[in-house]
Amino acid sequence: MRRFTAAAAITASALGMTYSSEETIPDYPVSAADSPDMQALKKEMARTPTGRALLDFAEKKKIKLVEDDTIEDYGVYNAETNTFKVRKTLAVEDKINVIGHELRHAWQDVTLDYSKMGDRFLDPRSRWAMLRFIEADAFAFSMKLTAERMTMLRPHPMTFTAMAEVADKSKELARHARSWHGLSDQDYYQYAVRPSFAYIGHYVSRHLDEATKVAQAHYSAFTSWNAKVDEELQAGGIVAAEVNLNAMQSIFVTAPKNEEFIAWLRRFGGQSLDPVQKTTLADKPENVLLRDLPDLAVPAVLKPTVEKTLEACNALQTEVVRAHQRKTEKVSAALKPQ
C-alpha cells in the first residue's frame, strides 16, 4: 500500500480528487498476461488518480495494452482486436502520455459514441468540427495526465524524448494546478483545451481529406442509386425505383439537428471520465464551437483553402439532396394513376 504525502493530498484536493493524507491506494494489480515491462509501465502510470482511472477504464473495456517496436506511430489502436500498441523505444513519460491520449479516444468512442456520430449525414462544417474536437480533447486530457504527474509526484519523473512541446504545455498547466484554487475549469480550458486546439495544426490536411472523402462518398453513392432508379423507371419497375430512393433517403434523415450536434460537442473538454460531469465547453456559444476552436490551428495562409474545401463539400452534399428531391418527384409522378 502507498500513502500520499500531505503536499500531494493538498494538490489532489485542489485538482478535485478525493485522496487525502489519511487515505492509501493499493499498488496497481499485476496481470500475468502483461509483459514485465508493461506491468512496470502500468504501475508507474497508476501512481496518480487520472492515470489509474484510465487504466481501470481499459481494464473494464478489455483493452489490451502492449509495447511494440515495429509500429511507425507512437501509438496504434486496433478496434478489431481491441489492442493498443505503444512504441517500445519511447521514454516512459512519452509512453504514458501516448497511452493517456489513445485511451481518451477509446473513452470518446465508448461514452460519446463518436463513431456513430461520424456515420450520420453531417454537413461538412460539422464534420470538420467533430474531427477537430476528437483530436484536441485527447491531447488536452493527456496534458492533464502529464501535468498531474508533474504536480503530484516527487521527484519529478519527467523525461520526454519525443513530445517536448506537449511536455512544455503540460508544465504550464501544472503551474496553474499548484495555485491556491487548484485546476479550475477555466484554467483547464485556457491552459489545456484551447492550446490543444492550437496544437493540432498538423492535422489540418488529414481532417480536410476525411471531410472531403465522406462528401464524395455520399455523392458517389447517390450517383449509383440515381442510375439504378433511371434504369428501373425505363424498365417499368416503379416500385423498385421507389425502394432505391427510400434507401438514399435513409441516409439524409440521420442528419442531427443543429442544437443536438452542438450539445454533443459540449460533452468534450471535460477533466474526468465521468460522462455526467459538466465540461469546460458546456457554456460556450455556438460560434466558438463551430468556428473559433476548430479553426484555431489553421494558419492564415491555409484558411481560404479550408473554407473553399468545406464549401465544395457542402455543394456536393447539397446537390445530392436536391437531386434526390427531383428524382423523388419524378417517381411520385410515375406512381400516380394515369
SERO-4910 file (N, C-alpha, C, O; in steps of 0.05 Angstrom, whole numbers):
BEGIN
 pado doro    nc1    nc2    nc3   cac1   cac2   cac3    cc1    cc2    cc3    oc1    oc2    oc3
  Met    A     17    -24      0      0      0      0     18     25      0     39     25     12
  Arg    A      8     46    -13     24     70    -15      8     94     -4    -16     97    -11
  Arg    A     20    110     12      7    133     25     15    159     10     39    163      6
  Phe    A     -5    175      3      1    201     -9     13    219     13      5    218     36
  Thr    A     32    236      5     42    256     24     22    278     28      3    281     13
  Ala    A     26    294     49      7    316     55      7    335     32    -14    345     24
  Ala    A     30    341     20     32    360     -2     17    350    -26      2    364    -40
  Ala    A     20    324    -31      6    312    -54    -24    312    -49    -40    315    -68
  Ala    A    -32    307    -24    -60    307    -18    -73    334    -22    -95    336    -31
  Ile    A    -58    355    -14    -69    382    -18    -73    388    -47    -93    399    -56
  Thr    A    -53    380    -63    -55    384    -92    -78    367   -103    -93    377   -120
  Ala    A    -81    342    -94   -103    325   -104   -129    338    -98   -148    338   -115
  Ser    A   -132    349    -74   -157    362    -67   -162    386    -85   -185    391    -93
  Ala    A   -141    401    -91   -144    424   -109   -152    416   -137   -166    430   -151
  Leu    A   -143    392   -145   -150    382   -171   -178    369   -172   -186    359   -193
  Gly    A   -191    370   -150   -218    358   -149   -218    328   -144   -237    314   -149
  Met    A   -195    318   -134   -192    289   -129   -201    283   -100   -204    301    -84
  Thr    A   -205    258    -93   -216    251    -68   -195    241    -48   -202    236    -25
  Tyr    A   -170    239    -55   -150    228    -37   -142    248    -16   -142    272    -21
  Ser    A   -136    239      8   -127    256     29   -102    243     42    -94    221     34
  Ser    A    -90    258     60    -65    247     73    -71    223     90    -52    208     97
  Glu    A    -96    217     96   -104    194    112   -111    170     96   -117    149    106
  Glu    A   -111    174     69   -120    152     52    -96    139     38    -75    151     34
  Thr    A   -100    114     31    -79     99     17    -91     87     -8   -115     83    -10
  Ile    A    -74     81    -28    -83     67    -51    -65     43    -55    -41     45    -51
  Pro    A    -76     21    -64    -60     -3    -68    -43      0    -94    -50     15   -112
  Asp    A    -21    -15    -95     -6    -17   -120    -24    -28   -141    -42    -44   -136
  Tyr    A    -19    -20   -166    -36    -29   -188    -33    -59   -191    -10    -69   -192
  Pro    A    -55    -74   -193    -53   -103   -195    -38   -112   -220    -43   -102   -242
  Val    A    -20   -131   -217     -5   -142   -239    -20   -164   -253    -32   -181   -240
  Ser    A    -20   -163   -280    -33   -184   -295    -12   -202   -308      8   -193   -319
  Ala    A    -16   -228   -305      3   -247   -316      4   -246   -346     23   -255   -359
  Ala    A    -18   -234   -358    -19   -232   -388     -1   -210   -398      6   -209   -422
  Asp    A      7   -192   -380     25   -170   -389     54   -177   -387     62   -194   -370
  Ser    A     70   -165   -404     99   -169   -402    109   -155   -377     96   -138   -367
  Pro    A    133   -163   -367    144   -149   -344    147   -119   -348    141   -103   -330
  Asp    A    154   -111   -373    157    -82   -378    130    -68   -377    128    -46   -367
  Met    A    109    -81   -388     82    -69   -387     72    -68   -358     58    -49   -351
  Gln    A     78    -88   -343     70    -88   -314     82    -64   -300     68    -50   -285
  Ala    A    108    -59   -305    121    -37   -293    110    -10   -302    107      9   -287
  Leu    A    103     -9   -329     92     16   -340     65     22   -328     59     45   -322
  Lys    A     48      2   -325     22      6   -313     24     15   -284      9     33   -276
  Lys    A     42      3   -269     46     12   -242     55     41   -240     46     56   -222
  Glu    A     72     49   -259     81     76   -259     58     95   -266     55    116   -254
  Met    A     43     88   -286     20    105   -295     -1    107   -273    -14    127   -271
  Ala    A     -4     86   -258    -25     86   -237    -17    101   -212    -32    101   -192
  Arg    A      5    115   -212     14    130   -188     -3    155   -184     -1    167   -162
  Thr    A    -18    164   -204    -36    187   -200    -65    179   -206    -69    160   -221
  Pro    A    -84    193   -195   -112    185   -199   -121    184   -228   -135    165   -236
  Thr    A   -113    203   -245   -122    203   -273   -110    179   -288   -124    166   -303
  Gly    A    -85    174   -283    -72    150   -296    -86    125   -288    -91    107   -304
  Arg    A    -92    122   -262   -105     98   -252   -133     96   -264   -142     74   -271
  Ala    A   -148    118   -266   -175    118   -277   -174    108   -306   -192     93   -314
  Leu    A   -154    117   -321   -152    109   -349   -146     79   -351   -158     65   -368
  Leu    A   -129     69   -334   -122     40   -334   -147     24   -326   -152      2   -337
  Asp    A   -162     34   -306   -186     20   -298   -206     19   -320   -220     -1   -324
  Phe    A   -208     41   -335   -226     42   -358   -217     21   -379   -234      6   -390
  Ala    A   -191     20   -385   -181      0   -404   -187    -29   -395   -195    -46   -411
  Glu    A   -184    -33   -369   -189    -60   -358   -219    -67   -361   -226    -89   -368
  Lys    A   -236    -48   -354   -264    -52   -356   -273    -58   -384   -291    -75   -389
  Lys    A   -261    -44   -404   -269    -48   -432   -252    -69   -446   -254    -73   -470
  Lys    A   -235    -83   -430   -218   -105   -440   -200    -95   -463   -196   -110   -483
  Ile    A   -189    -71   -460   -170    -61   -480   -142    -70   -471   -132    -63   -450
  Lys    A   -129    -86   -488   -102    -97   -481    -81    -77   -490    -81    -66   -512
  Leu    A    -62    -71   -471    -40    -53   -477    -15    -69   -480     -8    -85   -463
  Val    A     -1    -64   -502     25    -78   -508     45    -58   -519     38    -38   -530
  Glu    A     70    -65   -515     92    -49   -527    101    -63   -552    101    -88   -554
  Asp    A    108    -47   -573    115    -58   -599    136    -40   -612    132    -16   -615
  Asp    A    158    -52   -621    179    -37   -635    173    -34   -664    187    -18   -677
  Thr    A    154    -48   -675    150    -47   -704    131    -26   -714    131    -21   -738
  Ile    A    116    -13   -697     97      7   -706    111     33   -713    131     40   -702
  Glu    A     99     47   -733    111     73   -742    102     96   -725    118    114   -719
  Asp    A     77     96   -717     67    118   -700     75    113   -671     85     91   -664
  Tyr    A     71    133   -654     76    129   -626     57    109   -613     65     93   -596
  Gly    A     33    109   -622     13     90   -612     -7     83   -634    -13    100   -651
  Val    A    -17     58   -633    -36     49   -653    -57     32   -639    -50     14   -623
  Tyr    A    -82     38   -645   -104     22   -633   -118      6   -655   -125     17   -676
  Asn    A   -122    -20   -650   -136    -37   -668   -162    -45   -656   -164    -60   -637
  Ala    A   -184    -34   -668   -211    -38   -657   -219    -67   -659   -234    -77   -642
  Glu    A   -210    -81   -680   -218   -109   -684   -208   -127   -662   -222   -145   -652
  Thr    A   -183   -122   -654   -171   -139   -633   -173   -125   -605   -165   -137   -585
  Asn    A   -183   -101   -605   -185    -85   -580   -158    -83   -566   -155    -86   -542
  Thr    A   -137    -78   -583   -110    -77   -573    -97    -50   -579   -100    -39   -601
  Phe    A    -84    -38   -559    -69    -13   -563    -40    -19   -561    -30    -30   -541
  Lys    A    -25    -11   -582      4    -15   -582     18     12   -578     10     31   -592
  Val    A     37     13   -561     53     37   -557     82     30   -565     92      8   -559
  Arg    A     96     49   -577    123     44   -586    141     39   -563    143     55   -544
  Lys    A    155     16   -563    171      7   -540    194     25   -535    203     28   -512
  Thr    A    206     37   -555    231     53   -552    226     81   -541    246     95   -536
  Leu    A    201     89   -537    196    115   -525    204    115   -496    205     95   -483
  Ala    A    210    140   -486    214    143   -457    189    137   -442    167    139   -453
  Val    A    191    130   -417    168    123   -401    146    145   -401    123    139   -404
  Glu    A    155    170   -397    135    192   -396    121    195   -423     97    202   -424
  Asp    A    136    192   -445    123    193   -472    103    170   -474     80    175   -484
  Lys    A    110    146   -465     91    124   -467     65    130   -451     43    125   -461
  Ile    A     68    140   -427     45    146   -410     28    167   -423      3    165   -422
  Asn    A     40    187   -434     25    209   -448     10    197   -472    -14    204   -476
  Val    A     23    181   -488     11    169   -512    -12    150   -503    -34    151   -515
  Ile    A     -8    134   -483    -29    117   -473    -53    133   -464    -76    126   -469
  Gly    A    -47    155   -449    -69    172   -440    -85    184   -463   -109    185   -462
  His    A    -71    193   -483    -83    204   -507   -102    183   -521   -125    189   -527
  Glu    A    -91    160   -525   -106    140   -540   -129    128   -524   -150    122   -534
  Leu    A   -125    125   -498   -147    115   -481   -169    136   -479   -193    129   -475
  Arg    A   -162    162   -480   -183    182   -482   -199    179   -507   -223    183   -507
  His    A   -186    173   -530   -200    167   -554   -220    144   -551   -242    145   -559
  Ala    A   -210    123   -537   -227    100   -532   -251    108   -515   -274    100   -520
  Trp    A   -246    125   -495   -268    135   -478   -288    151   -494   -312    149   -490
  Gln    A   -277    168   -513   -295    184   -530   -314    165   -546   -337    171   -549
  Asp    A   -302    144   -556   -318    126   -573   -339    112   -556   -362    109   -565
  Val    A   -331    102   -533   -350     88   -516   -371    106   -504   -395    100   -503
  Thr    A   -362    129   -494   -380    147   -479   -395    167   -496   -419    171   -492
  Leu    A   -381    178   -516   -394    198   -533   -403    186   -560   -417    199   -575
  Asp    A   -395    161   -565   -404    147   -589   -397    163   -614   -414    167   -632
  Tyr    A   -372    172   -616   -364    189   -639   -365    173   -666   -369    185   -687
  Ser    A   -361    147   -665   -363    131   -689   -391    132   -701   -394    135   -725
  Lys    A   -411    131   -684   -439    132   -693   -445    160   -703   -458    163   -724
  Met    A   -435    181   -690   -439    208   -700   -426    211   -727   -437    224   -745
  Gly    A   -402    200   -731   -388    202   -756   -402    188   -779   -398    195   -802
  Asp    A   -420    169   -773   -435    155   -794   -460    170   -802   -473    163   -822
  Arg    A   -466    192   -788   -490    207   -794   -485    227   -817   -462    232   -824
  Phe    A   -506    238   -828   -504    256   -852   -498    284   -841   -515    302   -841
  Leu    A   -473    288   -833   -465    314   -822   -458    333   -845   -448    325   -866
  Asp    A   -465    359   -841   -455    378   -861   -425    381   -857   -415    375   -835
  Pro    A   -410    389   -878   -381    388   -877   -369    405   -854   -349    397   -842
  Arg    A   -381    428   -848   -370    444   -826   -373    429   -799   -355    431   -782
  Ser    A   -395    415   -795   -399    400   -771   -379    376   -770   -368    370   -749
  Arg    A   -375    363   -793   -356    341   -793   -328    351   -787   -313    338   -772
  Trp    A   -320    373   -798   -294    385   -793   -292    391   -763   -271    384   -751
  Ala    A   -312    403   -751   -312    408   -722   -309    383   -706   -294    381   -687
  Met    A   -324    362   -713   -323    337   -699   -295    325   -699   -285    317   -678
  Leu    A   -282    325   -722   -255    314   -724   -236    329   -707   -218    318   -694
  Arg    A   -239    356   -707   -220    373   -691   -225    368   -661   -205    367   -646
  Phe    A   -250    366   -652   -256    362   -624   -245    335   -614   -234    334   -592
  Ile    A   -249    315   -630   -239    288   -622   -209    289   -616   -200    277   -597
  Glu    A   -194    302   -634   -165    302   -631   -156    321   -608   -139    313   -592
  Ala    A   -167    345   -608   -159    364   -587   -166    355   -559   -150    359   -541
  Asp    A   -189    343   -556   -197    333   -529   -178    312   -519   -171    311   -495
  Ala    A   -168    295   -537   -149    274   -529   -122    286   -521   -110    277   -502
  Phe    A   -113    306   -536    -88    320   -529    -91    334   -502    -73    333   -485
  Ala    A   -114    348   -497   -118    362   -472   -117    343   -449   -106    349   -428
  Phe    A   -130    320   -452   -132    301   -429   -105    288   -423    -98    284   -400
  Ser    A    -89    283   -444    -62    272   -439    -44    293   -427    -26    286   -411
  Met    A    -49    319   -433    -34    340   -420    -41    341   -390    -24    345   -373
  Lys    A    -67    338   -384    -76    337   -356    -62    314   -341    -53    318   -319
  Leu    A    -61    291   -354    -47    268   -341    -18    275   -335     -9    269   -313
  Thr    A     -4    286   -355     24    293   -351     27    315   -330     45    314   -313
  Ala    A     10    335   -331     11    357   -311      6    346   -283     19    355   -264
  Glu    A    -12    327   -280    -18    315   -255      7    301   -244     13    302   -220
  Arg    A     21    287   -262     45    273   -253     67    293   -245     81    288   -225
  Met    A     69    315   -259     88    336   -252     82    348   -225    100    355   -209
  Thr    A     56    350   -219     47    363   -194     49    345   -170     57    354   -148
  Met    A     41    320   -173     37    302   -150     61    285   -143     64    276   -120
  Leu    A     78    280   -163    100    260   -158    126    274   -151    133    294   -163
  Arg    A    139    263   -132    166    273   -124    184    249   -122    177    229   -110
  Pro    A    208    250   -134    218    271   -151    203    271   -178    190    251   -185
  His    A    205    293   -193    191    294   -219    202    271   -237    226    268   -240
  Pro    A    184    256   -249    192    235   -267    195    243   -296    195    226   -314
  Met    A    198    269   -301    195    279   -328    220    276   -345    240    290   -341
  Thr    A    219    258   -364    240    256   -385    226    249   -411    217    226   -414
  Phe    A    223    268   -428    210    263   -454    231    261   -476    251    275   -476
  Thr    A    226    243   -495    244    241   -518    231    248   -544    245    253   -564
  Ala    A    204    249   -544    190    253   -570    171    276   -570    165    287   -591
  Met    A    161    284   -547    139    304   -546    146    327   -528    132    332   -508
  Ala    A    167    341   -535    176    363   -518    155    385   -516    152    397   -495
  Glu    A    141    390   -538    121    412   -538     98    405   -520     88    422   -506
  Val    A     89    380   -521     68    371   -503     77    374   -474     62    383   -457
  Ala    A    102    367   -468    113    370   -441    113    399   -432    106    405   -409
  Asp    A    121    417   -450    121    446   -443     93    456   -436     89    470   -417
  Lys    A     73    448   -452     45    456   -447     36    444   -421     21    457   -406
  Ser    A     44    419   -415     36    407   -390     48    421   -366     36    423   -345
  Lys    A     73    431   -369     86    446   -347     70    471   -341     66    478   -318
  Glu    A     60    485   -361     44    509   -357     18    501   -343     10    516   -324
  Leu    A      6    479   -351    -18    470   -338    -13    463   -308    -28    469   -291
  Ala    A     10    449   -304     17    441   -276     22    466   -259     15    465   -235
  Arg    A     34    487   -270     39    511   -254     13    523   -244     12    532   -221
  His    A     -8    522   -260    -34    533   -251    -48    513   -232    -63    522   -214
  Ala    A    -42    487   -235    -54    468   -216    -43    471   -188    -55    463   -169
  Arg    A    -19    482   -186     -6    486   -160    -16    511   -145    -10    515   -122
  Ser    A    -31    528   -159    -41    553   -147    -62    547   -126    -71    524   -124
  Trp    A    -68    567   -109    -85    562    -86   -113    551    -93   -125    537    -78
  His    A   -123    558   -118   -150    550   -125   -150    523   -140   -172    514   -148
  Gly    A   -127    511   -145   -127    486   -159   -131    490   -189   -130    512   -200
  Leu    A   -137    468   -203   -141    468   -231   -171    472   -237   -186    453   -238
  Ser    A   -179    497   -239   -207    503   -245   -214    496   -273   -196    492   -290
  Asp    A   -240    495   -279   -249    491   -307   -238    513   -325   -231    508   -348
  Gln    A   -238    537   -315   -228    560   -330   -198    556   -337   -190    561   -360
  Asp    A   -183    547   -317   -154    541   -322   -151    519   -343   -135    520   -361
  Tyr    A   -167    498   -340   -165    475   -358   -171    483   -386   -158    475   -405
  Tyr    A   -192    500   -389   -199    510   -416   -177    527   -427   -169    524   -450
  Gln    A   -166    545   -411   -147    564   -421   -119    552   -426   -106    559   -445
  Tyr    A   -112    533   -408    -84    523   -410    -82    494   -420    -60    483   -423
  Ala    A   -105    482   -426   -104    455   -438   -121    453   -463   -112    444   -484
  Val    A   -147    460   -461   -165    456   -483   -158    474   -507   -154    464   -529
  Arg    A   -157    500   -502   -151    518   -525   -123    512   -536   -120    511   -560
  Pro    A   -102    509   -519    -76    502   -530    -76    477   -546    -60    474   -565
  Ser    A    -93    458   -539    -94    432   -554   -106    437   -582    -97    425   -601
  Phe    A   -127    454   -584   -137    461   -610   -116    476   -626   -114    472   -651
  Ala    A   -100    492   -613    -79    507   -627    -56    488   -635    -41    495   -653
  Tyr    A    -54    465   -622    -32    447   -626    -36    429   -650    -17    418   -661
  Ile    A    -61    425   -659    -67    405   -679    -65    416   -708    -80    406   -725
  Gly    A    -48    435   -713    -45    445   -740    -36    424   -759    -43    426   -783
  His    A    -20    405   -750    -11    384   -768    -33    364   -776    -28    347   -793
  Tyr    A    -57    367   -765    -79    351   -773    -97    364   -793   -117    352   -802
  Val    A    -91    389   -801   -109    404   -819   -114    388   -845   -138    384   -852
  Ser    A    -93    380   -858    -97    366   -884   -111    340   -880   -129    333   -896
  Arg    A   -104    325   -859   -117    299   -854   -147    302   -850   -163    287   -861
  His    A   -155    322   -834   -183    326   -828   -198    337   -852   -222    329   -856
  Leu    A   -186    354   -868   -199    363   -893   -202    340   -912   -223    338   -925
  Asp    A   -182    323   -914   -184    300   -932   -207    281   -924   -221    271   -940
  Glu    A   -209    278   -898   -230    260   -888   -258    271   -893   -276    257   -902
  Ala    A   -261    297   -889   -287    310   -894   -294    309   -924   -317    304   -931
  Thr    A   -273    312   -941   -277    311   -970   -285    283   -979   -303    279   -995
  Lys    A   -272    263   -968   -277    235   -975   -306    227   -968   -319    213   -984
  Val    A   -316    236   -945   -343    230   -938   -363    243   -956   -382    230   -965
  Ala    A   -358    269   -963   -376    283   -982   -376    269  -1009   -397    266  -1022
  Gln    A   -353    261  -1018   -350    248  -1044   -364    220  -1043   -376    212  -1063
  Ala    A   -362    207  -1020   -374    181  -1018   -405    183  -1019   -418    166  -1032
  His    A   -416    203  -1006   -445    208  -1008   -453    214  -1037   -473    204  -1047
  Tyr    A   -437    230  -1051   -443    237  -1078   -441    213  -1096   -458    208  -1114
  Ser    A   -421    196  -1092   -417    172  -1108   -440    152  -1103   -450    140  -1122
  Ala    A   -448    149  -1078   -469    131  -1071   -495    140  -1085   -510    123  -1095
  Phe    A   -501    166  -1084   -525    176  -1096   -524    172  -1127   -544    165  -1139
  Thr    A   -501    177  -1139   -498    174  -1168   -506    145  -1176   -519    141  -1196
  Ser    A   -496    126  -1159   -502     98  -1165   -532     92  -1162   -544     79  -1178
  Trp    A   -544    102  -1140   -573     99  -1136   -589    112  -1158   -608    101  -1168
  Asn    A   -580    136  -1166   -594    151  -1186   -595    135  -1212   -616    134  -1226
  Ala    A   -572    123  -1219   -571    107  -1244   -591     83  -1242   -604     76  -1262
  Lys    A   -592     70  -1219   -610     47  -1215   -639     56  -1218   -655     42  -1230
  Val    A   -645     79  -1207   -673     89  -1208   -681     94  -1237   -703     87  -1246
  Asp    A   -662    107  -1253   -668    112  -1281   -672     86  -1296   -691     84  -1312
  Glu    A   -655     66  -1291   -658     40  -1304   -685     27  -1298   -699     16  -1315
  Glu    A   -692     29  -1272   -717     16  -1263   -742     31  -1275   -762     18  -1282
  Leu    A   -740     58  -1276   -762     73  -1288   -766     66  -1318   -788     62  -1327
  Gln    A   -743     63  -1332   -745     57  -1360   -756     29  -1365   -769     23  -1385
  Ala    A   -750     11  -1346   -759    -17  -1348   -787    -21  -1336   -798    -43  -1336
  Gly    A   -798      1  -1326   -825     -1  -1315   -825    -10  -1286   -847    -16  -1275
  Gly    A   -802    -12  -1274   -801    -21  -1245   -803      2  -1226   -784      9  -1212
  Ile    A   -827     14  -1226   -831     38  -1210   -828     32  -1180   -816     49  -1166
  Val    A   -838     10  -1171   -836      3  -1142   -807      0  -1134   -799      9  -1113
  Ala    A   -791    -14  -1151   -763    -17  -1145   -748      9  -1145   -731     14  -1128
  Ala    A   -756     28  -1162   -744     54  -1163   -750     69  -1137   -733     82  -1126
  Glu    A   -774     66  -1127   -782     79  -1102   -766     67  -1079   -758     82  -1061
  Val    A   -761     41  -1079   -745     28  -1058   -717     40  -1057   -706     45  -1035
  Asn    A   -705     43  -1080   -678     54  -1081   -677     83  -1072   -658     91  -1058
  Leu    A   -697     99  -1078   -699    126  -1069   -702    127  -1038   -689    144  -1025
  Asn    A   -718    109  -1028   -721    108   -999   -695    101   -984   -690    110   -962
  Ala    A   -680     83   -997   -654     75   -986   -636     99   -983   -621    102   -963
  Met    A   -636    117  -1004   -619    141  -1003   -630    160   -982   -615    173   -967
  Gln    A   -656    162   -980   -669    179   -960   -661    171   -932   -659    188   -914
  Ser    A   -656    145   -927   -649    136   -901   -622    147   -892   -617    148   -868
  Ile    A   -605    156   -910   -580    169   -903   -586    198   -894   -575    207   -874
  Phe    A   -602    212   -909   -607    240   -903   -620    244   -876   -613    263   -861
  Val    A   -638    226   -868   -653    230   -843   -635    226   -819   -644    231   -796
  Thr    A   -610    216   -822   -592    213   -799   -580    239   -791   -567    241   -770
  Ala    A   -583    260   -807   -570    286   -801   -581    296   -774   -605    299   -771
  Pro    A   -563    302   -755   -573    313   -729   -582    342   -732   -573    356   -749
  Lys    A   -601    349   -715   -609    377   -714   -586    393   -703   -570    383   -688
  Asn    A   -585    419   -710   -562    435   -702   -559    435   -672   -536    433   -662
  Glu    A   -581    439   -657   -579    440   -628   -569    414   -616   -556    413   -595
  Glu    A   -577    391   -629   -567    365   -619   -537    363   -623   -523    353   -605
  Phe    A   -528    371   -646   -499    369   -651   -483    387   -633   -462    378   -623
  Ile    A   -492    411   -629   -478    430   -611   -477    419   -583   -456    421   -569
  Ala    A   -499    408   -574   -500    396   -547   -480    373   -545   -467    369   -524
  Trp    A   -477    358   -567   -458    336   -567   -429    346   -565   -413    335   -551
  Leu    A   -423    367   -580   -396    378   -579   -389    388   -550   -366    386   -542
  Arg    A   -409    398   -536   -404    409   -509   -397    387   -489   -388    393   -467
  Arg    A   -400    362   -497   -392    340   -479   -362    334   -480   -352    319   -463
  Phe    A   -348    346   -499   -319    344   -499   -308    365   -480   -323    381   -469
  Gly    A   -282    364   -475   -269    385   -459   -272    382   -429   -268    401   -414
  Gly    A   -278    358   -420   -280    353   -391   -254    344   -379   -236    335   -393
  Gln    A   -252    346   -352   -227    339   -338   -228    310   -328   -208    301   -317
  Ser    A   -250    296   -331   -252    270   -319   -264    250   -339   -270    257   -362
  Leu    A   -267    225   -330   -280    205   -346   -309    201   -338   -323    183   -347
  Asp    A   -319    220   -322   -347    219   -313   -364    232   -335   -361    256   -340
  Pro    A   -382    216   -348   -397    227   -370   -418    248   -363   -428    262   -380
  Val    A   -424    250   -337   -445    270   -329   -432    295   -317   -446    314   -311
  Gln    A   -406    295   -314   -393    319   -303   -394    342   -323   -389    338   -347
  Lys    A   -400    366   -314   -401    389   -331   -373    394   -342   -353    392   -328
  Thr    A   -372    400   -369   -347    403   -382   -340    433   -385   -357    450   -380
  Thr    A   -316    439   -393   -307    466   -397   -320    479   -422   -318    503   -426
  Leu    A   -333    463   -438   -346    473   -463   -376    475   -460   -390    482   -478
  Ala    A   -387    468   -436   -415    467   -432   -430    493   -437   -453    493   -446
  Asp    A   -416    515   -432   -429    541   -435   -419    558   -459   -425    581   -461
  Lys    A   -402    545   -475   -391    560   -498   -411    565   -520   -427    547   -526
  Pro    A   -412    589   -532   -431    594   -553   -425    578   -578   -403    568   -582
  Glu    A   -445    576   -595   -444    560   -619   -421    568   -638   -407    551   -649
  Asn    A   -416    595   -641   -395    604   -659   -368    595   -649   -350    590   -666
  Val    A   -364    593   -623   -338    584   -612   -334    555   -619   -312    546   -626
  Leu    A   -356    539   -617   -354    510   -621   -351    503   -651   -336    484   -658
  Leu    A   -364    517   -668   -364    510   -697   -343    525   -713   -334    516   -734
  Arg    A   -334    548   -703   -315    565   -718   -289    570   -703   -267    563   -714
  Asp    A   -291    582   -680   -267    591   -666   -248    568   -660   -225    568   -669
  Leu    A   -257    548   -644   -239    527   -636   -230    509   -659   -206    503   -661
  Pro    A   -248    499   -677   -238    482   -699   -218    496   -717   -200    482   -728
  Asp    A   -220    522   -720   -202    536   -739   -178    548   -725   -162    562   -737
  Leu    A   -175    543   -698   -154    557   -683   -126    550   -693   -108    567   -693
  Ala    A   -122    526   -702    -95    517   -710    -90    522   -740    -68    516   -750
  Val    A   -109    532   -754   -106    535   -783    -90    560   -789    -98    582   -782
  Pro    A    -66    558   -801    -50    581   -808    -66    600   -827    -82    591   -843
  Ala    A    -60    626   -824    -75    645   -840    -74    639   -870    -93    643   -884
  Val    A    -51    629   -879    -47    624   -907    -65    600   -917    -72    598   -940
  Leu    A    -73    583   -898    -89    559   -905   -119    564   -901   -135    547   -910
  Lys    A   -127    585   -887   -155    589   -881   -173    591   -906   -194    579   -906
  Pro    A   -164    605   -927   -180    605   -952   -184    577   -963   -205    570   -974
  Thr    A   -163    560   -961   -165    532   -971   -185    516   -955   -200    501   -966
  Val    A   -184    520   -929   -203    505   -912   -232    513   -919   -249    496   -923
  Glu    A   -237    539   -921   -264    548   -927   -273    539   -955   -296    530   -959
  Lys    A   -255    541   -974   -261    533  -1001   -267    503  -1003   -286    494  -1016
  Thr    A   -251    487   -988   -255    458   -988   -282    451   -975   -297    434   -986
  Leu    A   -288    463   -953   -313    457   -939   -337    466   -955   -358    453   -955
  Glu    A   -334    489   -969   -356    498   -987   -360    479  -1010   -383    474  -1017
  Ala    A   -338    468  -1021   -341    449  -1043   -355    423  -1033   -371    412  -1047
  Cys    A   -347    414  -1009   -360    391   -998   -390    396   -993   -406    379   -998
  Asn    A   -396    420   -983   -424    427   -978   -440    428  -1004   -463    419  -1005
  Ala    A   -427    438  -1025   -440    439  -1051   -447    411  -1061   -468    407  -1073
  Leu    A   -429    392  -1057   -434    364  -1066   -458    353  -1051   -475    341  -1063
  Gln    A   -458    357  -1024   -479    345  -1008   -506    359  -1014   -527    346  -1014
  Thr    A   -505    385  -1019   -530    400  -1026   -541    390  -1052   -565    387  -1055
  Glu    A   -523    385  -1072   -532    375  -1098   -545    347  -1095   -564    341  -1108
  Val    A   -533    331  -1077   -544    304  -1073   -573    306  -1062   -591    292  -1072
  Val    A   -577    323  -1043   -604    326  -1031   -624    337  -1051   -646    327  -1054
  Arg    A   -615    357  -1067   -633    369  -1087   -639    349  -1109   -662    347  -1118
  Ala    A   -619    335  -1118   -624    315  -1140   -642    293  -1130   -659    283  -1145
  His    A   -639    285  -1105   -656    265  -1094   -685    275  -1093   -704    259  -1099
  Gln    A   -689    300  -1086   -716    311  -1085   -728    311  -1113   -752    305  -1117
  Arg    A   -712    319  -1133   -723    320  -1161   -730    292  -1170   -751    288  -1182
  Lys    A   -714    272  -1164   -719    245  -1173   -744    234  -1158   -759    218  -1169
  Thr    A   -747    241  -1132   -770    232  -1117   -796    243  -1130   -815    228  -1132
  Glu    A   -795    268  -1138   -819    279  -1152   -825    264  -1178   -848    260  -1185
  Lys    A   -803    256  -1192   -807    242  -1217   -820    214  -1212   -838    206  -1226
  Val    A   -809    200  -1191   -820    174  -1185   -849    176  -1175   -866    160  -1182
  Ser    A   -854    196  -1158   -882    200  -1148   -901    205  -1171   -923    195  -1171
  Ala    A   -893    221  -1191   -910    226  -1214   -915    200  -1229   -937    195  -1239
  Ala    A   -895    183  -1231   -898    157  -1245   -916    138  -1231   -929    121  -1243
  Leu    A   -917    141  -1204   -934    123  -1188   -964    131  -1189   -981    115  -1182
  Lys    A   -969    156  -1197   -997    165  -1197  -1013    151  -1220  -1002    147  -1242
  Pro    A  -1037    144  -1214  -1054    131  -1235  -1057    150  -1259  -1061    174  -1255
  Gln    A  -1055    139  -1282  -1058    156  -1307  -1087    161  -1313  -1093    174  -1333
***
